[in-house]
Amino acid sequence: METDTTQTLTLNEKRLLIALNTKKEAGPELLAGELATTGEAVIQYALSCAGKGLATVDRAVAVAFRLTPEGETYAREGLPERQVLESFDERIAMKELQQHPLARIGIGWMRKKGWVAIREGIVEKTGDAPQGEDEAALQDLAASDAGLKMLLKRGLVAEEESVAHTIRITPEGEALVAAGIDLAEEVGTLTREQIVSGEWKNLKLRRYSVTTLPRRVFPGKIHPYQQLLGEMRRILLNMGFAEIYGDVVQSSFWNFDALFQPQDHPAREMQDTFFIDVRRECPEGWETVRDMHEAGGETSSTGWGGAWSRDTAEGCVLRTHTTGLTIRYLHDNPEPPVKAFSIGRAYRREAIDPTHTPEFEQLEGVVMDDGVTFRHLLGFLREFYRQMGFEDVRFRPGYFPYTEPSVEPEVWVDGLGWVELGGAGVFREEVTAANGLACPVLAWGLGISRLAMLRMNLKDLRLLYRSDVDWVREYPLSRAQARGGR
């Protein structure tokens, strides 16, 4: 009669134990041949037996190194720096040396190794250039650990891991086999006919342990950050907004000038903005923007004074915000009503740390219509944040270059208090008049990364952009789960 332990074994696990009992230990490939299955399946059976104390599975990882195709070429012909060094005598003009097919790689390495010095456009050898540890390792990977590390960094050597499994039967497993194991076929799934006819009563049914957790399954899943962006998009579309898109590279005209940002503003300096070696002509009617900057155009403003430069406005940048897309859309669609938003990436020269990155997502929204007021703006913002899950919203006065009046919305977060989540306001007349807009324009912008950190309880913003599969798998799908609910 079978014991309780035997009854919980599958047929394949029983067959594995019988095969192991004669060998005591073996690799999965050998056992796979006897069981007419794959090595991976044998490991799965063995792990299940190990969970019952009937077998052990030892896993050994071995690391091996091999030359890449590029490394094999240099092993035959020499490293690029060696080939370049041997291509000239004592000195050579840099311009002439740069004609060598390996110059781009070789010159830098020659300087790094101290083989040459470069003075006034002349490359001159500094003396002997004995074989280095990397060259020795290139011929024999076991010759030098330091050389091997250098070749790994250069991508001339690849590291490969191999895993070997050894499966052993335990004394408990041997005792179970000695007591006798029934190899009769078991039924794991019943059909409708077997249940209706009563045939199931005469079948040998496989026993299951309800205490054993099943194998975890990780289905396809949208990245948590994309989930948040999608949620924002759905909320605004449901509120009647249309989504707009635009180029990452924008002219300074749309990114700065059309928004009445002076051409000598600090934000337009090299240390804050990524400038691109591309030029785009100003749109037709650019003169109204020029006049607005210089003297206020036909408004009550006096402008910024000084001379406005069309050449400066035609220079291009990686957009520093998505407001440039908004003002361009309004310029091309000046007739009310307009309700539009954009969710896009912006770029600024920021030092990378847990709360700053050089690229980030920004949400931008505008409403243009006859009779809209500052109170409408506050209503739109309050409703948007409410649908995002923030019930307590307040506003405090703020300052932004192209809106007046301006506010900074704040939401209440338990444990943190009031947290600022963007900026908003009514476009100044210098912006609307210069772009041919006759109606008031309500505008707001939101740094999505800060909202993401709050919603996802993150301490490091960089996690949003990393391919951390474990984090993506563990992050809950629903907002209730994200807050610890059930």
N, C-alpha and C positions, 0 to 999 in steps of 0.2 A: 504493500500500500504506500502511495506517495505521501511524503511529508508536506507540511504547509509550504515550506520553502520551495520544494520541487514544483508544487502546483502553481506557483507564481512565475515560474520560468517559462519563456516561450520555447517553441520547438527549436529554433535556431540557437538559443542559449544552451539548451540541453545538448545539442549536437556539438557545440563548441567545447563544453566541459568534457564530453567523452573523448574528443580529439586531443584535448590538452592533457588528459589523464595519462596518456601513453607517452607524451613528450615532456611533461612537467613545465616546459617553457618553450615558446616559439614566437616567431615574428608573424605579423598579420598576413604577409604574402604567402607563406607556407601554409598557414591554416586556411586561407582563402581557396587554395587549390583543392584541399580536401573537402571543403564545404561547398565547393562550386559557387562561390560568390566573390565579392570584391574585398580588397583589403580594408576599405573604408567601412564596409558593413561589418567585417570581423571586429574592428575596433569598437564599433557601436555595441555589438553584442557583449564584448569583453567589459566595456564600461558599465553596462547594465549588471553583469555578474559581479563586478567589483563593488557596486553599490549594495549587493547582498552579501558581501564578504566571501565570495566563492572564487574570486580571481583578483589578480593585481595587474595594473597596466603601467609600465614604466615608460616615460617619454624622454628621449635624449635628443638634444639639438646640437648639430655639428655645423660649424661655420667654415666655408671654403671660399677661396678667392680665385678669380680668373681675370685674365686680361680682356678688356672690351675690344671690339674690332679696331678702334682707333689706337688702343694700347698695343695691339699686335703689330700694327703698322710701325709705330715708333720703336717697338722692340727690334724690328728689322733694320730700320733706317736711322734711328736715334731720335731723341727728344727734339722738338722744334728749336729750342734755344741752342742745342748743340749743332744742329744742321745750319742754323743761321750764323753761329759763331765761326764755323769752319768755312763759310762761304766768302770770307774776306781776310786780308792780311792783318796789319796792325790797326789801321784806321780806315774809315769810309764815311762818306757824306750820308747823313740820315735819309735824305731824299732818294739817294741811290739804293740804300739798304732796304728801304720800304718797298722796292720792287720785288723783293724775294717773296715767294708765295706763302711762306710761313712767318713773315715779318710781324704781322699783327699779334701773333702769339709769342713768338720768339724774343722780340726786343724787350718786352716787359719782363719776361723771366730772366733774361740775361742781366738786366739791371737789378732785379730782385736778388739774384745770386752773386752780384758783385763782379760779374765777369767783364762788364764794360762800364765806361763813363761817357756821358754825353755832354759836350761843351760846344756852344755856338754852332749847333747843327752838325757837329762831327761826332761820330761814334768811335771810341777808341778802347782797345782791349786794355785791361788793367794788369794783366800778367797771366800766370797759368790758370787753367780751368780744369782742375782734377775731376775725375768721375765722382758724382754725388751719390748719396744714399738712394735717391729716387732712381738714378740710372742703374745702380746695382740691383735694386728690387725689380726693375723692369726686365732684367735678364733672369732673375731668380726671385720669385715672390717671397721666399723664405730667407733671403739674404739680409734683410733689414726691416725691422718693424717700423722705424721712423720713415724709411723710404716708402714702405707700403701705405702708410697713412697719407703721405704726400700724393701718391698716385690715386688713392681713393678720392681725395678732395678734388683732384683734377679730372675725375671721371674716366681715368685710364684703366682702372681696376674695378670690378664689380664684386660685391659681397653676396654670397648665396648661402642660404640656410637649408639644411636637410634635417628632417625629423625621422627618428627611428623609434619604433614601439616594440617593447618586449612584453609578452603576455605570459603570466605564470598562474598556475592553479594553486589555490591555498589548501591547507589541510582540511578545511571545512568542505571545499569543493571535492577533494579526493574522497572524503567520507560519504558525500552525497552520491557520487558515482558508484562507490562500492556498495551502497545500499540498494542500488538499482534505479534506473531512470526509464520511464515509459516514453518511447518515441512515437506514440500514436499521434496521428494528425489531430490538431485542435482547430476548433472553429472560433474565430474572433469576431465575426459579423454574421448576424442572422438575417436571412431573407424573409420577405413577407410570407412566402409559401411555407417555410419551415415553422413559422410561428402559428399560422392558421391551421396547418395540418397536425400540429403537435409533435412533429418530427424532432424538434429541438430537445425534447425530453431524453432522447436516446443519443444525442451528440455529446462529444467530449468538448466542453466549452473552456475556452482560455480564461484563467482567473486574472483579475486585475487588482492592483493595489490602489485604493483611493487616496492613500497617504503620499504616494509618489507624485511629485509635481511634473507636469508635462514639459516638454522642451519648449523654450520660449520661441515665439515666431515674431519676426520684425517685418511687417508689411511695408510697402512703399509709403512715404510720408512727405508732406510738404515741409520745408524748412520752417522752424518757428518764426523767424523774421519775415519770411514771405507770407506766413499766415497773418501776421499783424498788418503787413502792407495790404493784403487782400481784404482784411476786415475794414480798414480805413476807406479803401476804394468803394466797397459795397455801401458803407454808410453814406458817403457823399453822393453816390449815384442815386441812392434811395431818397436823398434830400433834394433831388432835381438838378444836380450839377452834371456838367459834361466834362470828360477828361481830355486834356490836351497834352501834346508831346512836342519835343523839340530837340535840336542838336546839343550834344555835350560841348562842342566848340562854339562859342558865341563871340561876336564882335564886341569890342568895348562899347560901341554905340548902344547896343541893346542891354548889355550887362551893367553898364554904369550911366552913360550919358542920358539915355531916354528916361532914366529914373531920377534925373536931376542930381546926380552925384558929381561933385566938382572934379575936374581933371587933375587937381593936385591933392585929392583926398588920400590919406595914408593907406586906405584899403586897396588902392590901385598901385601900390609899390610892389617891387619884385619879391620882397620878403613875405608878402601875404597872398600873392596871386601867381598862378601858373600861366605864364605867357607862352603863346604858340607862334611859331614862325609862319604864320598864315595871315593874309589880309583879306578883308571883305568890304566891299563898297558900302557906304551909308545908303539907306533907302531914299527913295524920292521924297522930297519934302523935309530933308534933314535940316534945312535952314531954320525951321521953327525951333528945333532943339538948340541950335547954335544961338539964336537970338534970345532964347529963354535963359541960357547960361550967362550970356554976356550982359543983358540988361533987363531981363524979366519979360521979354516979349510984349504982348498986349495985355498982360495981367497987372495986378497991383504990386507984384514982386519987383525987386530991383536986380534979381539975378545974382550971380557970383562975381560979376565984374571981370575985367581982364579979357584976354583973347582966347577964344575957344579953338582948339586944333582939330581939324577934320582928320589929319594924319593919325593923331592919337586915337581918335574914335574908330578908325578902320583897323587898328591892331586887334588881334584875337586872343582870347583867353579860354582856359577850361572854366566853364561857368562857375562862379563863386556862390550862386544861389539860383533858384528856379524862377525868381521874380522876372528875370529877363524874358523867359518864355511867356509869362503872363502879360507883360506890357506889349510884347510883340503881337500876341493874339488879340488884345484889345485894339491895338493900332490897325490891325487888318480887319477887325469886326467892330467898328465903332457904334453900330446901331444897337440900342437896348431892346429887350433885356438880355443880359449875359450873366450866366452862372457857370463858372468853370473852375477846374482845379487841375493840378499836376502833382505827380509823385515821381521825383527823379533824383538822381545823384548829383551832388555838388562837390566842388574841389577847392581846398584851401591849403596853404603851406603851413601845416600844423606839425609839431613834434608828436610822435606817436607815444601815447601812454594809455593807462586804463580808461580815461575819459575823453580822449581826443584821437582822431585819425584824420589823415589828409583827404579822405573822401567819406561822404556821409549822405544819407537820404534826407530830403526835405519835402514837406508837403506845403503847397501853395494854393490859396483859394481866393477868388474874387467874385464880387457881385456888383453889377452895374445896371442901374435902372433909374427911371424918374422917381424922385421922392424918397429914395432909400436914405436912411440916416444912421448916425452912430449907434442908436439904440437897436436898430436892426442887426448891426454887426455883432453887438453883444449877445443878441438872441441866437444868431447863427452859431456863435462860438459855444455858448452854453449848451445848446442842443447837441452839437458835435461831441463835446467832451462827455456829456451825459451818456450818449450812446456808446462811447468808448469805455464806460464803466466808472466815471468820476462824477459822483452826485454833487459834491461840494465844489463850486467854482466861484472865484472872485476875480476882480480886475483892479489893477492899480495903474496909475498914469505911467507912461513910458515915452521914450524918444526914439524915433527912427528917421533917417534922412529924407524919405520920400512920402511919409504919412503925417497928417496933422488934423485932428488929434490922434494920439497913439496910446495904446494900452498894452500891458503884459498880462495875459491870462495866467492864473494860478489855480492849481487843483490841490485838494487836501489828500495827503497820503498818510495812512496810519504809520506811526513810527518815525516819519520824516517831517510832518507838518505841511506847510504850504510850499508847493514846488512850482516854479515858473516853467511854463511849457510853450513858449513861443512869443510872437509879437504880432500886433494887429493895428489897424488904423484906417483912416480915410485918405486916399491919395491926395497929395497937395495939388493946388491948381497949376503949379509949375510942371507937374507930371501930366495931368489930364489935358490941359490946354495945348501943350507942346505936341501931344499925340492925337489931337483932333477929337477929344472926347468931351461931349457936352453934358453928360450926366455924372452924378457922384459915383465914385468907385470905392467899395469896401474891400479891404484886402487883409489877409493874414498869412503868416508863415509859421511852420512848426518843425522843429528839429526832431525827426522821428526817432533818432537813436536814444535820446533821453527818455522818451516815452517807452521805448522798448526795454530799456534798463529797469524802469519802474515796473512795467507789466510782467517782465520775466525774472525779476528779482536778481539781476546781474550786478556784479561788482566791476566787471571788465568789459568794456565796449567791444574789444577786439574779438570776443567770442562770437559775435554776430556774423563775422566774416570768415571764421575758421571752419574747416571741414572736420568738425568733431562729431563723428558718427554716433558715439555713445550718448552725447548730449542730445542730439536730434532724436535718438530712439527713446530716451527717458522723458523728454519734455512732453507734457500732456497736451492733448488736442483742444479741449474745451476751456473756455475762460473760467468756468467754475473749478476745474481741476487746477488751473494755473494759480488760483487763489487758495488752494488747499481744501476746496469743497469736495463733495462726493456726488 
